[in-house]
Amino acid sequence: MFVPKNSVEITGDVRYYQTTGKRGFCPNRGSSLFDDPAVENPEELLSGMLGICAGSLDDLSQYKTEIDILLAGRLRGNVIL
């Protein structure tokens, strides 16, 4: 799911992998936590957004799907804000 970067506070230990943007991982288990696509062009869809891995959230029921990307490969409960 994607949320505005300025609405998220990241605390605790995170390991980063630098790509075009950067990806955050749990340093203990290696689980993906988030993806910062580093798109800052206001014309781009993901500009200023941070991708949170839905599997890292405790309760998906509080989120409402607004946009679904990759419809052919959609997982149930996949939420994108």
Residue pairs with C-beta under 8 A, 6 or more apart in sequence:
1 51
1 52
1 54
1 63
1 78
1 79
1 80
1 81
2 46
2 49
2 50
2 51
2 52
2 80
2 81
3 49
3 50
3 52
3 81
4 48
4 49
4 50
5 36
5 48
5 49
5 50
6 48
8 34
8 50
8 52
10 24
10 34
13 26
13 27
13 28
14 24
14 25
14 26
14 27
14 33
15 24
15 25
15 26
15 27
16 22
16 23
16 24
16 25
17 23
17 25
20 37
20 38
21 35
21 36
21 37
21 38
21 39
22 35
22 36
22 38
23 32
23 34
23 35
23 36
24 32
24 33
24 34
24 35
24 36
25 31
25 32
25 33
26 33
31 53
31 55
31 56
32 53
32 55
32 56
33 52
33 53
33 56
34 50
34 51
34 52
34 53
34 56
35 50
35 51
35 53
36 50
36 51
37 46
37 49
37 51
39 45
39 46
39 47
39 48
39 49
40 47
40 48
41 47
42 48
54 60
54 77
54 78
54 79
57 63
60 77
60 79
63 79
63 81
64 79
64 81
65 78
65 79
65 80
66 80
66 81
67 80
68 74
68 78
68 80
69 80
